[in-house]
Amino acid sequence: MPGLSPDPSGNMIMVSDGSVIWMYLSQANQYGAIPLRSLTADAPGDLGDARPEAMDDFVMHRYRMATFNASGALFVREEPVTHEGANVNCHVVSVLRGAYTWWIDARRYIILREDHAETRTVFTTIKLGETLPAALFEFSPPAGATKMDIAR
């Protein structure tokens, strides 16, 4: 990303209030901010990938495609997982030609875990239909963080 040193851990936290996006590199303790209106498809470096439409596609694409192409889903097995301190019976499903494996709560039909290549995502708290607190969309840099200019 122009102006931000790469984070060797690959960890980046992104926060947006709808007009500005803040990017924080935890390993380097560096952050930068850029107005969303500056994030166009032809923005320098990888900045165009931070556009709200691009982020939505990146995060949601696999779920939309799995719904669109349900024939690509394959039931693998039943397996309990621990979620919020309780054993939850799950349908384990392989989707998108085996690219993802999902552990789906058999009662609520909510994905509790997702494996993909070398990554695993465990959804520890799931709340549907609730208003999100405004604090989720605010960014305060950690103590000692260095502000970096992001090329526009």
Protein Blocks (a to p, Z undefined) as FASTA:
>chain_A
ZZiacdfklpacdddehjaccdddfklopacdddfklmcfkbghjllmmpmklmmmmmmm
mmmmmmmmmmlpccfbdcdddeehiacddddddeehhlaccdddfklopafbdcehjbcc
ddfbdcehiacdfklmcccddehiacddddZZ
